[in-house]
Amino acid sequence: MRTLLSFILIFVGFLAYAGEPHLKIGDNAKHTSVKMLDVSGDKMSLDDALDENGLVLIFSCNTCPFVIKWEDRYNGLKQWSDDHNVGMVVVNSNYGNRDGVDSYKAMQKHAKENAYNFPYLVDENSLLANAFGGQTTPHVFLFDKDYKLVYKGAIDDNYDDASGVKKAYLKTAIAHLSEGTEIAQTETKPVGCSIKRKTN
C-alpha cells in the first residue's frame, strides 16, 4: 500500500510538472535576490540565507502526508546545516492552496505548532518552484557557496521512521559539501505530494 501510494503521488507530481524547466546538477540557482515573506513577518531572499558553504532549500507545505512524516526532522536538519555553515530555508509554493490550507496564516500556525527554527517562506506565484523544477513536497535542493546545484531529491530513504534511515542523502551531501569532498549521490527521486503551482 505504501509503495502504491508513493507511486500515485509521485506520478501526479510529474504530471503537474510536465513541461516546466528544471535545474540540473551544476546549474546555478535563479531569483536569489527576490524577497519572500517569512512566517515571522519579515521578508528575506536566498541571498540573505546563504551561508559560508552554501544553502539548502526545501519545497514544503502544511498538510502533505509526506511532509508531516518528514518534518519532525526539519529542525535537526537546520542544526546540521548550521553546524556545517550551510544556510537553510523552507519554501511553500502551493499557489493553488493559498486561500486554504497553505494560506499565510495557516503557514504561521503550522510553523508555530511544529516549533520551526528556520525561515518558512511564501513563494509568490510559484516563482522558485517553477524556476528550480520543484516537483513535490518535500523536495530538496542543495547549493554550494556559488549557488551551483550539488544535490537534489529526497531528504533520506525512510519517510516513515527516522530511526530506520539507512541513507541520509541530504545530511551526507551537506557534510561532503562542507568538507570540500565529492558528493557521490547527487540526485535521488523526490517522494511527496505534487506542488500546487501557478503555471502561467
Residue pairs with C-beta under 8 A, 6 or more apart in sequence:
2 160
6 191
9 66
9 136
9 191
9 192
9 193
9 194
10 136
10 189
10 190
10 191
10 192
12 193
12 194
13 135
13 136
13 190
13 192
13 193
13 194
13 195
14 135
15 194
16 194
16 195
16 196
16 197
17 133
17 135
17 194
17 195
17 197
20 130
20 133
20 197
20 199
21 130
21 131
21 133
22 132
22 133
23 29
23 30
23 131
23 132
23 133
23 141
23 149
23 152
24 149
25 149
25 150
25 151
25 152
25 186
25 187
26 148
26 149
27 148
27 149
28 146
28 147
28 148
28 149
29 46
29 55
29 132
29 141
29 143
29 147
29 149
30 128
30 131
30 132
31 46
31 127
31 128
31 131
32 45
32 46
32 47
32 50
32 147
33 45
33 46
33 47
34 45
34 46
34 127
34 128
35 43
35 44
35 45
36 43
36 44
36 45
36 91
36 121
36 122
36 123
36 124
37 43
37 104
37 121
37 122
37 124
38 44
38 119
38 120
38 121
38 122
39 104
39 107
39 108
39 111
39 112
39 116
39 119
39 120
40 119
44 89
44 119
44 121
46 55
46 57
46 89
46 147
49 55
49 87
49 88
49 89
49 119
50 87
50 143
50 145
50 147
51 81
51 82
51 85
51 86
51 87
51 145
52 85
52 86
52 145
53 84
53 85
53 86
53 144
53 145
53 177
53 178
54 86
54 87
54 142
54 143
54 144
54 145
54 150
54 177
55 86
55 87
55 88
55 89
55 142
55 143
55 147
56 77
56 81
56 86
56 87
56 88
56 89
56 140
56 141
56 142
56 143
56 170
56 174
57 88
57 89
57 90
57 91
57 128
57 132
57 140
57 141
57 142
57 143
58 74
58 77
58 88
58 89
58 90
58 91
58 138
58 139
58 140
58 141
58 155
59 90
59 91
59 92
59 93
59 123
59 128
59 129
59 132
59 134
59 136
59 137
59 138
59 139
59 140
59 141
59 195
60 67
60 71
60 74
60 90
60 91
60 92
60 120
60 137
60 138
61 67
61 92
61 94
61 97
61 101
61 102
61 137
61 193
61 195
62 92
62 101
62 102
62 106
62 107
62 110
63 101
63 102
64 137
64 138
64 192
64 193
65 193
66 136
66 137
66 138
66 159
66 191
66 192
66 193
67 137
67 138
67 192
67 193
69 159
69 160
70 138
70 155
70 159
71 114
71 138
72 114
72 162
73 155
73 156
73 162
74 90
74 114
74 116
74 118
75 115
75 116
75 117
75 118
77 88
77 155
77 170
77 171
78 88
78 117
78 118
79 117
80 171
80 174
81 87
81 88
81 174
82 88
84 174
84 175
84 177
84 178
85 178
86 142
86 174
86 177
86 178
88 118
88 119
89 118
89 119
89 120
89 121
90 116
90 118
90 119
90 120
90 121
91 120
91 121
91 122
91 123
91 128
91 129
91 134
92 102
92 107
92 120
92 121
92 122
92 123
93 123
93 126
93 128
93 129
93 134
93 195
93 196
93 197
94 101
94 102
94 137
94 195
94 196
94 197
95 123
95 125
95 126
95 196
95 197
95 198
96 196
96 197
96 198
97 103
97 196
98 104
100 106
102 196
104 122
107 120
107 122
110 116
110 120
111 120
123 129
125 198
126 195
126 197
126 198
126 199
128 134
129 195
129 197
130 197
130 198
130 199
132 141
134 141
134 195
134 197
135 190
135 192
135 194
135 195
136 190
136 191
136 192
136 193
136 194
136 195
137 192
137 193
137 195
138 154
138 155
138 190
138 192
139 152
139 153
139 190
139 192
139 195
140 151
140 152
140 153
140 154
140 155
140 169
140 170
140 190
141 149
141 151
141 152
142 149
142 150
142 151
142 152
142 170
142 173
142 174
142 177
143 149
143 150
144 150
144 177
150 173
150 177
150 183
150 186
151 169
151 170
151 173
151 177
151 183
151 185
151 186
151 187
152 186
152 187
152 188
152 190
153 169
153 187
153 188
153 189
153 190
154 169
154 170
154 188
154 189
154 190
154 191
155 168
155 169
155 170
156 165
156 167
156 168
156 169
156 170
156 171
157 165
157 166
157 167
157 169
158 164
158 165
158 166
159 191
167 185
169 185
169 188
172 183
172 185
173 183
173 185
173 186
176 182
176 183
176 184
177 183
